[in-house]
């Protein structure tokens, strides 16, 4: 009987909590523009294994919640 093993590569990344008021101005302006009716519930600075960074911002509006990934210029990234 031959067993096959599946190797999953997980990209290393670190996540540091950021207070919403400490987000870069460009990120805050994106949030206050397109997402003005949303409230930031939490935010993190994520550093990926290639040293690129983005902000993961969790937002909420009434019963809806969403997560935005924004670069330091406030542009949405996937």
Backbone torsions as a table, in degrees:
resi	resn	phi	psi	omega
1	UNK	NA	126.1	-179.5
2	UNK	-103.4	128.9	178.7
3	UNK	-104.7	135.2	178.5
4	UNK	-103.7	138.4	178.1
5	UNK	-112.4	139.7	179.5
6	UNK	-103.8	124.9	-179.9
7	UNK	-100.7	125.9	178.0
8	UNK	-106.7	127.8	178.0
9	UNK	-98.0	120.0	179.2
10	UNK	-106.4	122.5	179.8
11	UNK	-66.1	130.8	178.4
12	UNK	-72.7	133.5	173.8
13	UNK	-148.8	150.6	177.4
14	UNK	-113.8	148.3	-174.8
15	UNK	-128.9	121.8	-178.9
16	UNK	-119.1	127.9	179.3
17	UNK	-65.4	139.5	178.9
18	UNK	-126.9	135.3	175.6
19	UNK	-71.6	140.1	-178.4
20	UNK	-51.7	-36.6	-178.8
21	UNK	-72.5	-13.6	179.2
22	UNK	-95.5	2.7	177.6
23	UNK	-67.6	151.8	177.8
24	UNK	-59.0	150.5	-178.9
25	UNK	-53.8	-40.8	-178.1
26	UNK	-62.5	-38.7	178.6
27	UNK	-68.2	-44.2	178.8
28	UNK	-61.9	-37.4	-178.0
29	UNK	-71.0	-34.3	174.2
30	UNK	-62.7	-44.0	-179.2
31	UNK	-65.6	-40.6	-178.1
32	UNK	-78.3	-17.6	177.3
33	UNK	-85.0	-83.6	-175.1
34	UNK	-66.8	-23.3	-174.2
35	UNK	-122.4	34.9	-173.0
36	UNK	-62.2	-27.7	-179.8
37	UNK	-88.6	0.9	178.4
38	UNK	-96.3	149.7	177.4
39	UNK	-110.6	133.3	178.1
40	UNK	-74.0	123.2	178.8
41	UNK	-95.5	-33.0	174.8
42	UNK	-162.9	159.4	-179.7
43	UNK	-145.6	146.8	-179.3
44	UNK	-137.7	146.7	170.0
45	UNK	-98.2	117.2	-178.1
46	UNK	-104.6	128.2	176.0
47	UNK	-111.5	119.4	-179.2
48	UNK	-85.0	170.8	-176.2
49	UNK	-63.8	-18.7	176.2
50	UNK	-91.3	12.4	178.7
51	UNK	71.9	7.1	174.0
52	UNK	-77.3	151.9	-176.4
53	UNK	-128.7	149.5	172.0
54	UNK	-150.6	165.4	178.6
55	UNK	-102.6	128.0	174.9
56	UNK	-101.2	114.2	-174.4
57	UNK	-116.8	121.5	177.7
58	UNK	-94.8	126.5	-175.8
59	UNK	-125.9	156.5	-176.5
60	UNK	-141.9	142.3	176.0
61	UNK	-143.3	115.7	-175.7
62	UNK	52.1	-119.1	-179.0
63	UNK	-93.0	-3.9	-178.6
64	UNK	-89.4	143.8	169.6
65	UNK	-138.0	154.0	-174.7
66	UNK	-150.8	163.0	176.1
67	UNK	-123.4	130.2	177.6
68	UNK	-111.7	139.3	171.1
69	UNK	-111.1	116.5	-176.5
70	UNK	-124.3	141.3	172.9
71	UNK	-80.9	179.1	-174.8
72	UNK	-68.2	-10.5	176.6
73	UNK	-94.1	3.6	178.5
74	UNK	82.6	9.7	178.5
75	UNK	-85.8	139.1	-179.9
76	UNK	-71.9	134.5	176.2
77	UNK	-125.3	159.3	-179.4
78	UNK	-92.4	NA	NA
